[in-house]
Amino acid sequence: MGKLYSKYTKLKQENPEIAYAFKVGIFYIFIDEDAKYINSILGLKLTPLNDTIFKCGFPVSKLSKYTKLMEENKIKFNLVDNNLSVVTDTEDYVNNSEIENIISTIKKLDIEHTSPMEAFNMLIEFKNILNRLE
């Protein structure tokens, strides 16, 4: 967590007005003061990261939902991906994440045990997701 916290403090020094959501495994987490701020607005559960620092977050799979909530609440935020790069185009990043989820689902699909109706429903779901991205 030392590398993550170092990146957080550096980013906050550069732009203290922005809340930074770090991708950690299958979650996006806010830490320290950002976590307290996000908790106060969105009510995400605060949990201790260590004795003095708290975190809160949301699952990667809910990125679209929380991006929309943060925008609706006028929260200035940036996403920070796995290699600690700041995402400059959140909308494009969310769209790419949605597409990656579709591809991952297709790759994991067991065609031998998928009924035609299940396949059809998946295609409808994928189409709806892609239509939202336009």
GROMACS elastic network, one bead per residue, 0.5 to 0.9 nm:
[ bonds ]
;  ai    aj funct       b0    kb
    1     4     6  0.51307   500
    1     5     6  0.60999   500
    1     6     6  0.85143   500
    1    49     6  0.88699   500
    2     5     6  0.51722   500
    2     6     6  0.60403   500
    2     7     6  0.85650   500
    3     6     6  0.51134   500
    3     7     6  0.62063   500
    3     8     6  0.85891   500
    4     7     6  0.51323   500
    4     8     6  0.61432   500
    4     9     6  0.87626   500
    4    22     6  0.80671   500
    4    84     6  0.76123   500
    5     9     6  0.61704   500
    5    10     6  0.85193   500
    5    31     6  0.79989   500
    5    32     6  0.88387   500
    6     9     6  0.52659   500
    6    10     6  0.61805   500
    6    11     6  0.86090   500
    7    10     6  0.51299   500
    7    11     6  0.61138   500
    7    12     6  0.85708   500
    7    84     6  0.73129   500
    8    11     6  0.51863   500
    8    12     6  0.61170   500
    8    13     6  0.86190   500
    8    20     6  0.73736   500
    8    22     6  0.87215   500
    8    31     6  0.79270   500
    8    32     6  0.89008   500
    9    12     6  0.50727   500
    9    13     6  0.61430   500
    9    14     6  0.86680   500
   10    13     6  0.51971   500
   10    14     6  0.63987   500
   10    15     6  0.87709   500
   11    14     6  0.50837   500
   11    15     6  0.61101   500
   11    16     6  0.74821   500
   11    18     6  0.85612   500
   11    20     6  0.80893   500
   12    15     6  0.50422   500
   12    17     6  0.76793   500
   12    18     6  0.73214   500
   12    19     6  0.82073   500
   12    20     6  0.83835   500
   13    16     6  0.59333   500
   15    18     6  0.60476   500
   16    19     6  0.77523   500
   17    76     6  0.69588   500
   17    77     6  0.84168   500
   18    34     6  0.83670   500
   18    75     6  0.79755   500
   18    76     6  0.51019   500
   18    78     6  0.67565   500
   19    30     6  0.74070   500
   19    33     6  0.86567   500
   19    34     6  0.53550   500
   19    35     6  0.83221   500
   19    37     6  0.82511   500
   19    38     6  0.79991   500
   19    75     6  0.76023   500
   19    76     6  0.61661   500
   19    78     6  0.63915   500
   19    79     6  0.86220   500
   20    29     6  0.81589   500
   20    30     6  0.61219   500
   20    31     6  0.80235   500
   20    34     6  0.69499   500
   20    76     6  0.87974   500
   20    77     6  0.56277   500
   20    78     6  0.50758   500
   20    79     6  0.58693   500
   20    80     6  0.67162   500
   20    86     6  0.85485   500
   21    28     6  0.54688   500
   21    29     6  0.51678   500
   21    31     6  0.79869   500
   21    34     6  0.85162   500
   21    57     6  0.78022   500
   21    77     6  0.72587   500
   21    78     6  0.63016   500
   21    80     6  0.59054   500
   21    81     6  0.85197   500
   22    27     6  0.80285   500
   22    28     6  0.51232   500
   22    29     6  0.51848   500
   22    30     6  0.64426   500
   22    31     6  0.84730   500
   22    57     6  0.89260   500
   22    78     6  0.86724   500
   22    79     6  0.60576   500
   22    81     6  0.61656   500
   22    82     6  0.75660   500
   22    84     6  0.75186   500
   22    86     6  0.88865   500
   23    26     6  0.72767   500
   23    27     6  0.57856   500
   23    29     6  0.64994   500
   23    60     6  0.76714   500
   23    79     6  0.74519   500
   23    80     6  0.61148   500
   23    81     6  0.51297   500
   23    82     6  0.56158   500
   23    83     6  0.89371   500
   23    84     6  0.82663   500
   24    27     6  0.53591   500
   24    28     6  0.59225   500
   24    29     6  0.68969   500
   24    60     6  0.89818   500
   24    81     6  0.80760   500
   24    82     6  0.66985   500
   25    28     6  0.79755   500
   25    60     6  0.83603   500
   25    82     6  0.80893   500
   26    58     6  0.86729   500
   26    59     6  0.58349   500
   26    60     6  0.53276   500
   26    61     6  0.77648   500
   27    57     6  0.65182   500
   27    58     6  0.55445   500
   27    61     6  0.81833   500
   28    56     6  0.84131   500
   28    57     6  0.53673   500
   28    58     6  0.55351   500
   28    59     6  0.62246   500
   28    60     6  0.60663   500
   28    63     6  0.81243   500
   28    79     6  0.80881   500
   28    80     6  0.85527   500
   28    81     6  0.88555   500
   29    35     6  0.77871   500
   29    55     6  0.63881   500
   29    56     6  0.55066   500
   29    58     6  0.66730   500
   29    59     6  0.87169   500
   30    33     6  0.83319   500
   30    34     6  0.56381   500
   30    36     6  0.84596   500
   30    38     6  0.76535   500
   30    54     6  0.84591   500
   30    55     6  0.55052   500
   30    56     6  0.54266   500
   30    57     6  0.58663   500
   31    34     6  0.55545   500
   31    36     6  0.78737   500
   31    49     6  0.80631   500
   31    53     6  0.70238   500
   31    54     6  0.58416   500
   31    56     6  0.67097   500
   31    57     6  0.86506   500
   32    35     6  0.53795   500
   32    36     6  0.66857   500
   32    37     6  0.89061   500
   32    49     6  0.87313   500
   32    52     6  0.84074   500
   32    53     6  0.51878   500
   32    54     6  0.52478   500
   32    55     6  0.62600   500
   33    36     6  0.51317   500
   33    37     6  0.61604   500
   33    38     6  0.86289   500
   33    53     6  0.84374   500
   33    54     6  0.80680   500
   33    55     6  0.88436   500
   34    37     6  0.50225   500
   34    38     6  0.60515   500
   34    39     6  0.83752   500
   34    55     6  0.82802   500
   34    56     6  0.88003   500
   35    38     6  0.52230   500
   35    39     6  0.59521   500
   35    40     6  0.85430   500
   35    44     6  0.84075   500
   35    46     6  0.70132   500
   35    54     6  0.65503   500
   35    55     6  0.52025   500
   35    56     6  0.53534   500
   35    57     6  0.78296   500
   36    39     6  0.50569   500
   36    40     6  0.61786   500
   36    41     6  0.88876   500
   36    46     6  0.73077   500
   36    54     6  0.75439   500
   36    55     6  0.77965   500
   36    56     6  0.79737   500
   37    40     6  0.51953   500
   37    41     6  0.66307   500
   37    42     6  0.86828   500
   38    41     6  0.52850   500
   38    42     6  0.57223   500
   38    43     6  0.70690   500
   38    44     6  0.69626   500
   38    56     6  0.78343   500
   38    57     6  0.87812   500
   38    70     6  0.87717   500
   38    75     6  0.83841   500
   39    42     6  0.53680   500
   39    45     6  0.65921   500
   39    46     6  0.67342   500
   39    56     6  0.71195   500
   39    57     6  0.89808   500
   40    43     6  0.57403   500
   40    44     6  0.80312   500
   41    44     6  0.82956   500
   41    70     6  0.89163   500
   41    73     6  0.77992   500
   41    75     6  0.88832   500
   42    69     6  0.79442   500
   42    70     6  0.80671   500
   42    73     6  0.85892   500
   43    46     6  0.84981   500
   44    56     6  0.59433   500
   44    57     6  0.64995   500
   44    58     6  0.77177   500
   45    55     6  0.82194   500
   45    56     6  0.56570   500
   45    57     6  0.75286   500
   46    54     6  0.62024   500
   46    55     6  0.55697   500
   46    57     6  0.82262   500
   47    53     6  0.87593   500
   47    54     6  0.55070   500
   47    55     6  0.54390   500
   47    56     6  0.62878   500
   48    51     6  0.68120   500
   48    52     6  0.74904   500
   48    53     6  0.60442   500
   48    55     6  0.61411   500
   48    56     6  0.87391   500
   49    52     6  0.76241   500
   49    53     6  0.53939   500
   49    54     6  0.50259   500
   49    55     6  0.59137   500
   50    53     6  0.54600   500
   50    54     6  0.70425   500
   51    54     6  0.83310   500
   58    61     6  0.83382   500
   58    62     6  0.67568   500
   58    63     6  0.76083   500
   58    66     6  0.76970   500
   59    62     6  0.54211   500
   59    63     6  0.69985   500
   60    63     6  0.52897   500
   60    64     6  0.88060   500
   60    97     6  0.87055   500
   61    64     6  0.78814   500
   61    65     6  0.88567   500
   61    97     6  0.86601   500
   61    98     6  0.84475   500
   61   101     6  0.82610   500
   62    65     6  0.53290   500
   62    66     6  0.63490   500
   62    67     6  0.85464   500
   63    66     6  0.53462   500
   63    67     6  0.58908   500
   63    68     6  0.84834   500
   63    94     6  0.68360   500
   63    97     6  0.83956   500
   63    98     6  0.89058   500
   64    67     6  0.51558   500
   64    68     6  0.61775   500
   64    69     6  0.86504   500
   64    91     6  0.89210   500
   64    94     6  0.63373   500
   64    95     6  0.85346   500
   64    98     6  0.83951   500
   65    68     6  0.53323   500
   65    69     6  0.63095   500
   65    70     6  0.87889   500
   66    70     6  0.59951   500
   66    71     6  0.83929   500
   67    70     6  0.52395   500
   67    71     6  0.61716   500
   67    72     6  0.85844   500
   67    77     6  0.88595   500
   67    90     6  0.82002   500
   67    91     6  0.86581   500
   67    94     6  0.83047   500
   68    71     6  0.51080   500
   68    72     6  0.60475   500
   68    73     6  0.85753   500
   69    72     6  0.50437   500
   69    73     6  0.61558   500
   69    74     6  0.85591   500
   69    75     6  0.85968   500
   70    73     6  0.50805   500
   70    74     6  0.61087   500
   70    75     6  0.50597   500
   70    76     6  0.75959   500
   70    77     6  0.77142   500
   71    75     6  0.58816   500
   71    76     6  0.76024   500
   71    77     6  0.86278   500
   72    75     6  0.77095   500
   78    86     6  0.66238   500
   78    87     6  0.63142   500
   78    88     6  0.72531   500
   78    89     6  0.87451   500
   78    90     6  0.72770   500
   79    85     6  0.83686   500
   79    86     6  0.59105   500
   79    87     6  0.52979   500
   79    88     6  0.79986   500
   79    90     6  0.71082   500
   79    93     6  0.87784   500
   80    83     6  0.78965   500
   80    84     6  0.54301   500
   80    85     6  0.53604   500
   80    87     6  0.57650   500
   81    84     6  0.52411   500
   81    85     6  0.55374   500
   81    86     6  0.65722   500
   81    87     6  0.69435   500
   82    85     6  0.73312   500
   83    86     6  0.89566   500
   87    90     6  0.62771   500
   87    93     6  0.71924   500
   88    92     6  0.89290   500
   88    93     6  0.84848   500
   89    92     6  0.54924   500
   89    93     6  0.62082   500
   89    94     6  0.87429   500
   90    94     6  0.60560   500
   90    95     6  0.85286   500
   91    94     6  0.51731   500
   91    95     6  0.61855   500
   91    96     6  0.86230   500
   91   133     6  0.89979   500
   92    95     6  0.50593   500
   92    96     6  0.61217   500
   92    97     6  0.85470   500
   93    96     6  0.51207   500
   93    97     6  0.61241   500
   93    98     6  0.86715   500
   94    97     6  0.50094   500
   94    98     6  0.62430   500
   94    99     6  0.87123   500
   94   133     6  0.89260   500
   95    98     6  0.51493   500
   95    99     6  0.63332   500
   95   100     6  0.86420   500
   95   130     6  0.85997   500
   95   133     6  0.61003   500
   96    99     6  0.50643   500
   96   100     6  0.60702   500
   96   101     6  0.85955   500
   97   101     6  0.61963   500
   97   102     6  0.87341   500
   98   101     6  0.50962   500
   98   102     6  0.64213   500
   98   103     6  0.88011   500
   98   129     6  0.75832   500
   98   130     6  0.82799   500
   98   133     6  0.85312   500
   99   102     6  0.50797   500
   99   103     6  0.62659   500
   99   104     6  0.85737   500
   99   126     6  0.89335   500
   99   129     6  0.85477   500
   99   130     6  0.78070   500
  100   103     6  0.50739   500
  100   104     6  0.60382   500
  100   105     6  0.85735   500
  101   104     6  0.50272   500
  101   105     6  0.61425   500
  101   106     6  0.86354   500
  102   105     6  0.51534   500
  102   106     6  0.62742   500
  102   107     6  0.86835   500
  102   126     6  0.67664   500
  102   129     6  0.88541   500
  103   106     6  0.50992   500
  103   107     6  0.61437   500
  103   108     6  0.86873   500
  104   107     6  0.50906   500
  104   108     6  0.62708   500
  104   109     6  0.86345   500
  105   108     6  0.52456   500
  105   109     6  0.61580   500
  106   109     6  0.50868   500
  106   110     6  0.87041   500
  107   110     6  0.84874   500
  109   112     6  0.88162   500
  109   113     6  0.86563   500
  109   114     6  0.77827   500
  110   113     6  0.56109   500
  110   114     6  0.62941   500
  111   114     6  0.51159   500
  111   115     6  0.81194   500
  111   119     6  0.86950   500
  112   115     6  0.83821   500
  114   117     6  0.81410   500
  114   118     6  0.61122   500
  114   119     6  0.64772   500
  115   118     6  0.51461   500
  115   119     6  0.62691   500
  115   120     6  0.85804   500
  116   119     6  0.50723   500
  116   120     6  0.60640   500
  116   121     6  0.86129   500
  117   121     6  0.61221   500
  117   122     6  0.85766   500
  118   121     6  0.51200   500
  118   122     6  0.62066   500
  118   123     6  0.86988   500
  119   122     6  0.51042   500
  119   123     6  0.62930   500
  119   124     6  0.87599   500
  120   123     6  0.51308   500
  120   124     6  0.63455   500
  120   125     6  0.87062   500
  121   124     6  0.50907   500
  121   125     6  0.61861   500
  121   126     6  0.86146   500
  122   125     6  0.50010   500
  122   126     6  0.60740   500
  122   127     6  0.84816   500
  123   126     6  0.50345   500
  123   127     6  0.60219   500
  123   128     6  0.85485   500
  124   127     6  0.50479   500
  124   128     6  0.61655   500
  124   129     6  0.86597   500
  125   128     6  0.51445   500
  125   129     6  0.62663   500
  125   130     6  0.86680   500
  126   129     6  0.51350   500
  126   130     6  0.61451   500
  126   131     6  0.85274   500
  127   130     6  0.51141   500
  127   131     6  0.60115   500
  127   132     6  0.86182   500
  128   131     6  0.50715   500
  128   132     6  0.62760   500
  128   133     6  0.87904   500
  129   132     6  0.52225   500
  129   133     6  0.65277   500
  130   133     6  0.50883   500
  130   134     6  0.67571   500
  131   134     6  0.54704   500
